[in-house]
Amino acid sequence: MAALADAMSTSERMVAEFMADHPEVVVSCSASELGARTGTSDATVVRAAKALGYRGFRELKRSMLGVLTRQRDLAATMDDRLARVSTADNQVARVLDDTIGLLGQLRRGLDTESWQRAVDALIAAPAVLTYGIGPAAGLADYLCLSLTRIGVRARGAGTTGFRLADELLTLREDEVVVVFAPIRQFREISVLVEHAGAVGAKVVVITESLGMSLAPKVHAVLSTPQSTTTAASEVTAGLVLAHALTLSVAAATHDTAVDALRLVNQLRANVVGAELDVTPLPTD
């Protein structure tokens, strides 16, 4: 799309950018549905597909479906990434360039209404549960720690199997669950979403490919760009959104957030019983 964008009309380029940013939506839409989503028409969608080198929209969908299927294979994902960095003289530069590109897509594609619903829910919630599996568990832990430090009652979970049932026992009405589910909808995520709905807890999902399937069941979906076909990490977008959620909550509860962090500093000093740093900064 980047290579061919200059040869497209404005409306075709709009459709192409949407398709690049939301492949999981494209594979579930007809040309007319995609035209409605982009404020264009089914004819524009077909022209955009042909401008990108496909015989038609159906062939483009098959290609995207193949990519989305391949991204669930860890070995295939690594193979694709190695092929991408092996063509670069400087591997770290390729990773940085792809990460910058991914963050640009994240900014363009972020649904501001969904974002505000997520922030408002976190601000109003008496408690927050963060959840993720595998690498996403690290994102859940990071958000949990960040929220706790600004005075939010938060707990993190990454348990699977039968143990998840014990974690869900304490979930209450009006609490918020933030789920990091980049690609796969594990059974645990399905059970968590269903149980949260049953008890009246709101769910915010941060995902790369599950937005279409989970949107009707949750309070807000924060969709992230496809990452597995590039050298960027699949946790990058989730990490940025977790940080931004924390800042948004802290901005709305400024005094509470600052006081909580002051208390963290005081408790750290009490635990150590001396300067926190081995080599303190000079006083003058």
Steps between C-alpha positions, in 0.01 A plus 500: 500500500783740586666433165184549291316770698610788276329344199165468681215744526429653841206266563693192385790593727256542791368147441851358462618659825197361684568152359865518604409614852206261554558168320285313753205718399564466128486119497154514660350765268350509154606776263180693571545465878858621475387789282250600770767478770736725307237744378561402136331235284538136398632616161773703673594196710536286187705770326728528805554123501590505130729799551687291757560230240216257571249377244223609732389543859442126547863420415619773737288348781651155437848650521420678827345186645819312417705761686269492803517120507879502475540749786365239745796274423794605720760337274351659188493839669867475596587380149325804351677737739841348433441531127416867552803589713742292294449737206599801711857618546411603854255269678432735789414776251245271334344420838485870587355595161233229521415604856461864396276387216291288735452791741394720210237242408391483864444874509308506171283203585419562866127536558473813716151412622611157616804658661288744698263222610800302626646797690166599654439143613840480670453833675161398639588142595542403866759241392674376185605151392763474226541174309726354234646166395861437395683820397174689553519410869797736525284781363227419752756507783640831378158665488410357841819638658460837328140540616583387854774762524252780424255384764270270299403174665629260236591133484659308215442146380652275239382165627359238266298184540309421817689760704332779305172408669648604836615834355152575368324432829581847634385692189219736593246730338632833368859378499696515175696221336773599254585204276811488283421250225716585198418216262336190649169472679591232751217327686609685814433834334156388387413382852635821654295722266183297556540499879571872510179561309307276737613688813473847344871577464616700197762352267757692298685291242832597343543281194656468160253262338204426729314830483222381269419189704517662846354846433134401559587348839728766655489864605785618276744356248836669445629357174873490430671466160618170360856449618602145413581574136757761603807511722309691768409320822140390548505646852600853394153638431353342812778647713441848358125476561553375856724799570252741340212354701697553820579861411135567408378365833770691689404824321141460619606421858806725517531556875425137587753376245778733618432424869510125428837532328635710788396220733679247278818705532462523878434128540801415283721716721355338812567152365859577405567704812740722310552659160337298224796547266842356571648820358265790590495811287699798636298745709667813359 
